[in-house]
Amino acid sequence: MKGSVKSIASSLICIGLMSSIVMACSTNTDKAASTTAVSAAPSTSAASAAPAKATPVSIKMFNRVNANVVIDNNPVITEAEKLANVKLSVEAPPINNYVEKLQVLMASGDLPDLVYNWGGADANLEKWSKDGLLTPLDDKIAKYPNLTKNITKEMWDAVKSINDGKTYLIPRTNVVNHWGYMVNQQWLNKLNLKAPTTLDEFTNVCKAFTNNDPDGNGKADTYCLSLSNPSLGSNTVWNSTFFLASAFNLPIINGVKDTDGAYKIREKMSGYIPFLTYLKGLNDQKLIDPEYLINKIYVDQEKMNQNRVGIIYSHQYAVMANLSKDKESDKKYSYQPVLKDSKGVATDLVLPATWGGWMIPKSSKNVDGVLKFLDWGNTTEANTLFQLGMKGLTFDSYDPATKNISRTADQATKLAATTSTYMTLANAIDGNPAIIEGADTIDRLNTYKSQLDAAMKQVTVVNVPAVRSPKILNLNTALPDLVKKKDDQELKYLMGTLTLQQFKDFLEKEWYPATADAEKEYVDYMNKLGK
């Protein structure tokens, strides 16, 4: 590839809900979808010569990339460099180690031109902007038509700093994720069960998956459920249980009222204690993966692919995307929506559709060049290139209307090594992806659509605004020791080393008083918002 490339291979932590990157240039508005993902060179008349091409802008990038993709000498990156008129130097730590490496980078004082922050407008971004490490972008954004066209006002509002109201992040647009769960459909079929829609049904499936030898190997080596490790500052429990907490009317995210119609911090919600008590019961009965509190990110998915667990949390794209890890994924698993509450309502909470975002360090001497690159990244041309690859290399034909794509087995192998949705600068254009990742046949597309359609018929979608209440969002930095203690108290209660009364005493005597001001500000913010 043009420009130097660094690949960091290390494993372990990550904090969790993905990507690799590449180039940008033109401030032209979005181009029509291309079936080749490669632009044809413009024609010139004999009477006029083409203008000289500008010198490519050199951009150093730090981006989160799935391990399958080989960055060095990557043909998709090379093509993007040509289309965007940039020269890239990409440092790409693996997914499961990215957040740790990002922290090290931001503390180093030696920053690239473009940095991906998986957590979006999180506490880390607030700290880095407050420390003067990031470029405020408010007076520049209007110059780039694709950024203003593809990124909605709601998305821009969601990333404004809670400290000074400025914009330090270019949102990475995403498709709307409907979080539910992925279940081993073959296990359900073998045991004559249906995918659970209620808490009672879920409990019954958990017992069967754990006790009735669903994999047929004659060993007691399966569990119903597994979770993945802390993501983006949340402990394991709150990272992986959207679909299960819904049965208790317990929102995992801020911005949702309790059952009595009032806004509260999560620890005061009516479903908080019952939900943790239910999880404790699964643990006591040995129905849940015993390592569920220490699994690193995506280890739950690995265990599912190894036939060790039968249910993990996921969104609607996960079954097909998992084909890169399990070639039988579309036959083995199905996507299901959140569970219904006691009134029979399955509430699907949907946030503004972004997937982290891009920061430009203040030390960069190429701010406008980087913004041109990101502006190009928010076009159909860029999105199609990164999601599909290149015609002839990674696919034969593509219909943008139906998202039907034709590729050989060899092309599929090359695709996995050259690009993925993790490579996009914007993962959706006008809310839509170029493809459904992994659904590269008509049968797979139909399976994806039928599972999503069935799920959406069961749920009530509720759009939740991004909450920008400073004190509630800064709890981790304002009260780090107490937040850690609260997480520890939750986990001790789940593991049975802390009684319910001891846990409640901690909440009443320590947690509620310390967070009272933050809760009041949050409640006032939401009431003023009028949602």
C-alpha positions as CSV (number, residue, x, y, z in Angstrom):
1,M,0.0,0.0,0.0
2,K,1.0,3.6,-0.4
3,G,2.3,5.2,2.7
4,S,3.5,3.3,5.8
5,V,1.3,1.0,7.7
6,K,1.6,-0.2,11.2
7,S,-0.4,-3.3,12.4
8,I,-0.7,-3.9,16.1
9,A,-1.5,-7.4,17.0
10,S,-2.3,-7.9,20.6
11,S,-5.3,-9.5,22.4
12,L,-7.2,-8.9,25.5
13,I,-9.4,-6.2,26.7
14,C,-11.8,-3.8,25.0
15,I,-14.7,-2.1,26.4
16,G,-18.0,-2.6,24.3
17,L,-20.3,-2.2,21.0
18,M,-15.9,-1.8,15.2
19,S,-14.0,-0.6,11.9
20,S,-10.8,0.2,9.7
21,I,-10.4,3.2,7.7
22,V,-9.4,5.0,4.7
23,M,-9.3,8.2,2.8
24,A,-11.1,11.3,1.5
25,C,-10.9,14.3,-0.7
26,S,-13.5,16.0,-2.8
27,T,-16.2,18.2,-1.3
28,N,-18.5,17.3,-4.1
29,T,-22.0,16.1,-3.1
30,D,-22.8,12.4,-2.8
31,K,-22.5,10.4,-6.0
32,A,-25.1,7.9,-7.2
33,A,-24.6,4.3,-6.2
34,S,-22.1,2.4,-8.4
35,T,-22.4,-1.3,-9.2
36,T,-18.6,-1.5,-9.5
37,A,-17.6,0.5,-6.4
38,V,-14.9,2.1,-8.7
39,S,-15.4,5.4,-10.4
40,A,-14.7,5.7,-14.1
41,A,-12.2,8.3,-15.1
42,P,-13.8,11.5,-16.4
43,S,-13.6,11.9,-20.1
44,T,-11.9,15.0,-21.6
45,S,-12.4,16.5,-25.0
46,A,-9.6,16.8,-27.5
47,A,-9.7,20.6,-27.3
48,S,-9.2,20.8,-23.5
49,A,-6.6,19.2,-21.3
50,A,-7.5,17.8,-17.8
51,P,-6.4,20.1,-14.9
52,A,-3.4,18.9,-13.0
53,K,-4.3,16.7,-10.0
54,A,-3.5,18.2,-6.6
55,T,-0.8,16.6,-4.5
56,P,-2.4,13.8,-2.3
57,V,-2.9,14.8,1.3
58,S,-0.9,12.7,3.7
59,I,-3.0,11.5,6.6
60,K,-1.9,9.4,9.6
61,M,-4.8,7.4,11.0
62,F,-5.5,5.4,14.1
63,N,-8.5,3.1,13.6
64,R,-10.2,0.0,15.1
65,V,-10.1,-2.8,12.6
66,N,-11.2,-6.4,12.7
67,A,-8.3,-8.9,12.7
68,N,-9.2,-10.6,9.4
69,V,-8.3,-7.5,7.4
70,V,-4.7,-7.2,6.2
71,I,-3.9,-3.5,6.2
72,D,-0.5,-3.8,4.5
73,N,-0.7,-3.6,0.6
74,N,-4.5,-3.6,0.9
75,P,-6.0,-3.1,-2.6
76,V,-9.2,-1.5,-1.2
77,I,-7.1,1.0,0.7
78,T,-5.0,1.7,-2.4
79,E,-8.2,2.3,-4.4
80,A,-9.6,4.6,-1.8
81,E,-6.3,6.6,-1.7
82,K,-6.7,7.1,-5.5
83,L,-10.4,8.1,-5.3
84,A,-9.9,10.4,-2.3
85,N,-6.5,11.7,-3.4
86,V,-4.9,10.9,-0.1
87,K,-1.8,9.1,1.1
88,L,-2.5,7.1,4.3
89,S,-0.4,5.8,7.1
90,V,-2.7,3.5,9.1
91,E,-2.2,2.2,12.6
92,A,-4.8,-0.5,13.3
93,P,-4.9,-2.2,16.7
94,P,-7.2,-5.2,16.8
95,I,-10.7,-4.8,18.0
96,N,-10.3,-6.5,21.4
97,N,-7.4,-4.3,22.4
98,Y,-8.4,-1.1,20.8
99,V,-9.6,1.0,23.7
100,E,-6.5,0.2,25.7
101,K,-4.2,1.2,22.8
102,L,-6.3,4.3,22.3
103,Q,-5.7,5.4,25.9
104,V,-2.0,4.9,25.5
105,L,-1.9,6.8,22.2
106,M,-3.8,9.8,23.6
107,A,-1.5,10.0,26.6
108,S,1.6,9.8,24.4
109,G,1.7,13.3,23.1
110,D,2.5,12.0,19.6
111,L,-0.9,12.0,17.8
112,P,-1.9,11.2,14.2
113,D,-4.2,13.3,12.1
114,L,-7.3,11.2,12.5
115,V,-8.4,9.0,15.5
116,Y,-11.4,6.8,15.8
117,N,-13.2,6.9,19.1
118,W,-15.5,3.9,19.5
119,G,-17.2,5.5,22.5
120,G,-18.3,8.5,20.5
121,A,-19.0,11.6,22.7
122,D,-18.0,9.8,25.9
123,A,-16.1,10.7,29.0
124,N,-12.8,10.1,27.3
125,L,-13.6,12.6,24.6
126,E,-14.7,15.1,27.1
127,K,-11.4,14.7,29.0
128,W,-9.3,14.9,25.8
129,S,-11.1,18.0,24.6
130,K,-10.7,19.6,28.0
131,D,-7.0,18.8,28.0
132,G,-6.7,20.7,24.7
133,L,-5.8,17.6,22.6
134,L,-8.7,17.9,20.0
135,T,-9.6,20.4,17.3
136,P,-13.0,22.1,17.7
137,L,-14.8,21.8,14.4
138,D,-17.9,23.9,14.6
139,D,-16.6,26.7,12.3
140,K,-15.5,24.2,9.6
141,I,-18.3,21.6,9.3
142,A,-20.6,23.8,7.0
143,K,-17.9,23.8,4.3
144,Y,-18.3,20.0,3.7
145,P,-21.7,19.2,2.0
146,N,-21.6,15.4,2.5
147,L,-20.9,15.8,6.2
148,T,-23.9,18.1,6.6
149,K,-26.1,16.0,4.3
150,N,-25.4,12.5,5.7
151,I,-25.1,13.4,9.4
152,T,-28.4,14.6,10.8
153,K,-28.9,17.4,13.3
154,E,-29.8,14.9,15.9
155,M,-26.5,13.2,15.4
156,W,-24.5,16.5,15.6
157,D,-26.4,17.5,18.8
158,A,-25.6,14.1,20.3
159,V,-21.8,14.7,20.1
160,K,-21.6,18.3,21.3
161,S,-19.3,18.6,24.4
162,I,-21.2,18.8,27.7
163,N,-18.4,21.0,29.0
164,D,-18.2,23.8,26.4
165,G,-20.9,23.0,23.8
166,K,-18.4,22.6,21.0
167,T,-18.0,19.8,18.4
168,Y,-14.9,17.7,18.7
169,L,-16.2,14.6,16.9
170,I,-17.4,13.8,13.4
171,P,-20.2,11.1,14.0
172,R,-19.7,7.9,12.1
173,T,-23.2,7.3,10.8
174,N,-24.6,3.8,11.2
175,V,-27.7,1.8,10.4
176,V,-30.4,1.6,13.1
177,N,-29.6,-1.3,15.3
178,H,-32.5,-3.2,16.9
179,W,-30.8,-4.9,19.8
180,G,-32.2,-8.3,20.7
181,Y,-30.5,-11.7,20.9
182,M,-29.1,-14.5,18.8
183,V,-30.1,-18.0,19.6
184,N,-29.0,-21.5,18.5
185,Q,-32.0,-22.4,16.4
186,Q,-30.7,-26.0,16.0
187,W,-30.8,-26.5,19.7
188,L,-34.3,-25.1,19.9
189,N,-35.4,-27.5,17.1
190,K,-33.8,-30.5,18.7
191,L,-35.5,-29.8,22.1
192,N,-38.9,-28.9,20.4
193,L,-38.7,-25.4,21.8
194,K,-39.5,-22.0,20.3
195,A,-37.5,-18.8,20.7
196,P,-38.5,-17.2,24.0
197,T,-40.6,-14.0,23.9
198,T,-41.3,-13.8,27.7
199,L,-39.3,-14.2,30.8
200,D,-40.9,-17.5,31.7
201,E,-40.2,-18.9,28.3
202,F,-36.6,-17.6,28.5
203,T,-36.2,-19.4,31.9
204,N,-37.5,-22.6,30.5
205,V,-35.2,-22.4,27.5
206,C,-32.2,-21.7,29.8
207,K,-32.9,-24.8,31.8
208,A,-33.3,-26.9,28.7
209,F,-30.1,-25.6,27.0
210,T,-28.1,-26.3,30.2
211,N,-29.6,-29.6,31.3
212,N,-30.9,-31.4,28.3
213,D,-27.7,-31.9,26.2
214,P,-28.7,-29.7,23.2
215,D,-25.5,-30.5,21.3
216,G,-26.0,-34.2,21.7
217,N,-22.4,-35.0,22.9
218,G,-23.5,-36.7,26.1
219,K,-21.7,-34.2,28.3
220,A,-23.0,-31.5,30.7
221,D,-20.9,-28.8,29.0
222,T,-23.5,-26.3,27.7
223,Y,-25.0,-23.1,29.2
224,C,-28.0,-21.0,28.2
225,L,-26.5,-17.5,28.2
226,S,-23.2,-15.7,28.1
227,L,-22.3,-12.1,28.3
228,S,-19.3,-10.1,27.1
229,N,-16.9,-7.9,29.1
230,P,-17.2,-4.2,29.9
231,S,-17.8,-2.0,26.9
232,L,-17.3,1.7,26.9
233,G,-17.2,2.2,30.6
234,S,-20.1,-0.1,31.5
235,N,-19.6,-3.4,33.4
236,T,-20.5,-6.7,31.8
237,V,-24.1,-6.8,33.0
238,W,-25.1,-3.5,31.4
239,N,-23.2,-4.1,28.2
240,S,-24.9,-7.3,27.1
241,T,-28.5,-7.5,28.5
242,F,-30.7,-5.1,26.6
243,F,-32.9,-7.9,25.5
244,L,-33.3,-9.4,28.9
245,A,-33.7,-6.2,30.9
246,S,-36.6,-5.2,28.7
247,A,-38.7,-7.9,30.5
248,F,-38.2,-5.9,33.7
249,N,-39.0,-2.5,32.0
250,L,-35.4,-1.6,32.9
251,P,-33.7,0.6,30.3
252,I,-30.0,0.1,30.0
253,I,-29.6,3.6,28.6
254,N,-30.5,7.1,29.9
255,G,-33.4,9.0,28.5
256,V,-36.3,6.6,29.3
257,K,-38.9,7.0,32.0
258,D,-39.6,4.4,34.7
259,T,-43.0,2.6,34.9
260,D,-44.4,5.4,37.0
261,G,-43.7,8.0,34.3
262,A,-40.7,9.6,36.1
263,Y,-37.1,10.0,35.1
264,K,-34.6,8.4,37.5
265,I,-31.1,7.1,37.6
266,R,-31.0,3.4,36.7
267,E,-30.3,2.3,40.3
268,K,-33.7,3.8,41.4
269,M,-35.7,2.2,38.6
270,S,-38.4,-0.2,39.6
271,G,-36.8,-3.1,37.6
272,Y,-33.2,-2.6,38.7
273,I,-33.2,-4.9,41.8
274,P,-35.6,-7.5,40.3
275,F,-33.4,-7.7,37.2
276,L,-30.2,-8.3,39.1
277,T,-32.0,-10.8,41.3
278,Y,-33.1,-12.7,38.2
279,L,-29.5,-12.8,36.9
280,K,-28.4,-14.0,40.3
281,G,-30.9,-16.8,40.1
282,L,-29.5,-17.9,36.7
283,N,-26.0,-17.9,38.2
284,D,-27.2,-19.8,41.3
285,Q,-28.8,-22.5,39.2
286,K,-25.7,-22.7,37.0
287,L,-27.7,-21.8,33.9
288,I,-25.3,-19.0,32.8
289,D,-21.8,-19.2,31.6
290,P,-19.7,-19.2,34.8
291,E,-17.2,-16.8,33.2
292,Y,-19.9,-14.3,32.1
293,L,-18.5,-11.6,34.4
294,I,-14.9,-11.9,33.1
295,N,-15.3,-12.7,29.4
296,K,-13.4,-10.3,27.1
297,I,-15.4,-8.7,24.3
298,Y,-16.7,-11.1,21.7
299,V,-15.7,-14.1,23.8
300,D,-19.4,-14.8,24.2
301,Q,-19.7,-15.0,20.5
302,E,-16.7,-17.4,20.3
303,K,-18.3,-19.6,22.9
304,M,-21.6,-19.7,20.9
305,N,-19.7,-20.7,17.8
306,Q,-18.1,-23.4,19.8
307,N,-21.5,-24.8,20.9
308,R,-20.8,-23.9,24.5
309,V,-23.7,-21.4,25.0
310,G,-27.0,-21.0,23.2
311,I,-27.9,-17.3,23.6
312,I,-26.0,-14.0,23.3
313,Y,-27.2,-10.5,22.8
314,S,-27.0,-9.2,19.2
315,H,-28.6,-6.9,16.7
316,Q,-30.4,-7.9,13.4
317,Y,-27.2,-8.1,11.4
318,A,-25.3,-10.4,13.7
319,V,-26.4,-13.8,12.3
320,M,-25.1,-13.0,8.8
321,A,-22.1,-11.1,10.0
322,N,-21.1,-14.1,12.0
323,L,-20.7,-16.1,8.8
324,S,-17.1,-14.8,8.7
325,K,-16.5,-16.9,11.9
326,D,-19.0,-19.7,11.4
327,K,-19.8,-20.7,7.8
328,E,-23.0,-22.3,9.0
329,S,-24.2,-19.3,11.0
330,D,-27.3,-18.6,8.8
331,K,-28.4,-22.2,9.3
332,K,-27.6,-22.6,13.0
333,Y,-28.7,-19.3,14.5
334,S,-31.6,-16.9,14.4
335,Y,-32.1,-13.3,15.4
336,Q,-34.8,-12.5,17.9
337,P,-36.1,-9.2,19.5
338,V,-36.2,-8.1,23.1
339,L,-38.4,-9.9,25.6
340,K,-41.8,-8.8,26.5
341,D,-42.6,-7.2,29.9
342,S,-45.3,-8.4,32.2
343,K,-47.9,-6.5,30.1
344,G,-46.9,-8.2,26.9
345,V,-45.0,-5.3,25.5
346,A,-41.6,-5.7,23.9
347,T,-40.0,-2.2,23.9
348,D,-37.2,-1.7,21.4
349,L,-35.2,1.4,22.5
350,V,-33.4,3.1,19.6
351,L,-30.8,5.8,19.9
352,P,-29.5,8.1,17.1
353,A,-27.8,5.8,14.6
354,T,-24.1,6.4,15.1
355,W,-21.1,4.1,15.6
356,G,-18.5,6.2,17.5
357,G,-16.9,8.9,15.6
358,W,-13.7,10.6,14.3
359,M,-11.5,13.0,16.3
360,I,-8.9,15.3,14.7
361,P,-6.1,16.1,17.2
362,K,-5.1,19.7,17.6
363,S,-1.6,18.8,16.6
364,S,-2.6,17.9,13.1
365,K,-1.4,20.2,10.3
366,N,-4.0,18.7,7.9
367,V,-7.3,19.5,9.5
368,D,-9.0,20.6,6.3
369,G,-7.5,17.7,4.3
370,V,-8.8,15.3,6.9
371,L,-12.2,16.9,6.8
372,K,-12.2,16.5,3.0
373,F,-11.3,12.9,3.5
374,L,-14.2,12.4,5.9
375,D,-16.5,14.3,3.6
376,W,-15.6,11.8,0.8
377,G,-16.2,9.0,3.3
378,N,-19.8,10.1,3.7
379,T,-20.6,9.3,0.0
380,T,-22.1,6.3,-1.6
381,E,-18.9,5.8,-3.5
382,A,-16.8,5.4,-0.4
383,N,-19.4,3.4,1.5
384,T,-19.8,1.0,-1.4
385,L,-16.1,0.5,-1.8
386,F,-15.5,-0.3,1.8
387,Q,-18.5,-2.6,2.3
388,L,-18.3,-4.4,-1.0
389,G,-14.6,-4.2,-2.1
390,M,-13.7,-4.0,-5.8
391,K,-15.5,-5.6,-8.7
392,G,-13.6,-8.6,-10.0
393,L,-11.6,-8.9,-6.9
394,T,-14.2,-9.4,-4.1
395,F,-17.5,-9.6,-6.1
396,D,-18.8,-10.1,-9.7
397,S,-22.1,-8.1,-9.6
398,Y,-24.1,-6.0,-7.2
399,D,-27.6,-4.5,-7.3
400,P,-27.9,-1.5,-5.0
401,A,-31.7,-1.6,-5.0
402,T,-32.0,-5.2,-3.7
403,K,-28.5,-5.4,-2.1
404,N,-28.1,-8.7,-4.0
405,I,-24.4,-9.4,-4.6
406,S,-22.8,-12.2,-6.5
407,R,-19.3,-13.5,-5.6
408,T,-17.3,-16.7,-5.8
409,A,-15.9,-18.6,-2.8
410,D,-12.5,-17.2,-3.7
411,Q,-13.8,-13.7,-3.8
412,A,-15.4,-14.1,-0.4
413,T,-12.1,-15.2,1.0
414,K,-10.4,-12.1,-0.5
415,L,-13.2,-9.9,0.8
416,A,-12.5,-11.0,4.4
417,A,-8.9,-10.1,4.1
418,T,-9.3,-6.7,2.4
419,T,-12.4,-5.0,3.8
420,S,-15.5,-5.1,6.0
421,T,-18.0,-2.7,7.6
422,Y,-15.2,-1.9,10.1
423,M,-13.4,-0.2,7.2
424,T,-16.1,2.4,6.6
425,L,-15.7,6.0,7.4
426,A,-19.5,6.3,7.4
427,N,-21.3,2.9,7.8
428,A,-24.6,4.2,6.3
429,I,-25.6,6.7,3.7
430,D,-29.0,8.3,4.3
431,G,-29.4,5.6,7.0
432,N,-28.8,2.7,4.6
433,P,-25.8,0.3,4.2
434,A,-24.6,-0.8,0.8
435,I,-25.0,-4.4,1.8
436,I,-26.2,-6.7,4.5
437,E,-22.8,-8.0,5.7
438,G,-22.5,-11.7,5.0
439,A,-25.9,-12.0,3.2
440,D,-24.3,-12.6,-0.2
441,T,-26.9,-14.9,-1.6
442,I,-30.6,-14.5,-2.3
443,D,-31.4,-17.2,0.3
444,R,-29.3,-15.4,3.0
445,L,-30.9,-12.0,2.1
446,N,-34.4,-13.6,2.4
447,T,-33.4,-15.2,5.7
448,Y,-32.2,-11.8,7.0
449,K,-35.3,-10.0,5.9
450,S,-37.7,-12.6,7.2
451,Q,-36.1,-12.7,10.7
452,L,-36.1,-8.9,10.9
453,D,-39.6,-8.6,9.7
454,A,-40.8,-11.1,12.2
455,A,-38.9,-9.4,15.0
456,M,-40.3,-5.9,14.2
457,K,-43.9,-7.2,14.3
458,Q,-43.3,-8.2,17.9
459,V,-41.8,-4.9,19.2
460,T,-42.8,-1.3,20.0
461,V,-40.0,1.0,18.8
462,V,-39.2,3.9,21.0
463,N,-36.7,6.5,19.8
464,V,-34.6,7.7,22.7
465,P,-32.8,11.1,22.5
466,A,-29.1,11.4,23.2
467,V,-28.7,12.6,26.8
468,R,-26.2,15.4,27.2
469,S,-26.6,16.1,30.9
470,P,-23.1,16.9,32.2
471,K,-23.2,15.5,35.7
472,I,-24.8,12.2,34.9
473,L,-22.4,11.6,32.0
474,N,-19.4,12.6,34.1
475,L,-20.1,10.3,37.0
476,N,-17.2,8.0,36.1
477,T,-14.7,10.9,36.2
478,A,-16.4,12.8,39.1
479,L,-16.8,9.7,41.4
480,P,-14.4,7.1,40.0
481,D,-13.9,5.2,43.3
482,L,-17.6,5.1,44.1
483,V,-18.6,4.1,40.6
484,K,-16.1,1.2,40.9
485,K,-17.5,0.3,44.3
486,K,-21.0,0.3,42.9
487,D,-20.0,-2.0,40.1
488,D,-18.3,-4.3,42.6
489,Q,-21.3,-4.3,44.9
490,E,-23.5,-5.3,41.9
491,L,-21.2,-8.2,41.0
492,K,-20.8,-9.4,44.6
493,Y,-24.6,-9.5,44.9
494,L,-24.8,-11.5,41.6
495,M,-22.2,-13.9,42.8
496,G,-23.9,-14.4,46.2
497,T,-21.1,-12.9,48.4
498,L,-23.3,-9.9,49.3
499,T,-26.8,-10.1,50.7
500,L,-29.7,-8.1,49.2
501,Q,-30.0,-6.1,52.3
502,Q,-26.3,-5.2,52.3
503,F,-26.6,-4.2,48.7
504,K,-29.6,-2.0,49.4
505,D,-27.8,-0.4,52.4
506,F,-25.0,0.6,50.1
507,L,-27.4,2.2,47.6
508,E,-29.3,4.0,50.3
509,K,-26.3,5.2,52.4
510,E,-23.7,5.8,49.7
511,W,-24.9,5.7,46.1
512,Y,-28.1,7.7,46.2
513,P,-26.7,10.6,48.3
514,A,-23.6,10.9,46.2
515,T,-25.5,11.0,42.9
516,A,-28.4,13.2,44.0
517,D,-27.2,16.3,42.3
518,A,-26.4,14.5,39.1
519,E,-29.9,12.8,39.1
520,K,-31.6,16.2,39.7
521,E,-29.7,17.8,36.8
522,Y,-30.6,14.8,34.6
523,V,-34.3,14.8,35.5
524,D,-34.5,18.6,34.9
525,Y,-32.7,18.1,31.6
526,M,-35.1,15.5,30.4
527,N,-38.2,17.3,31.6
528,K,-37.0,20.5,29.8
529,L,-36.4,18.4,26.7
530,G,-40.1,17.4,26.9
531,K,-39.6,13.8,25.7
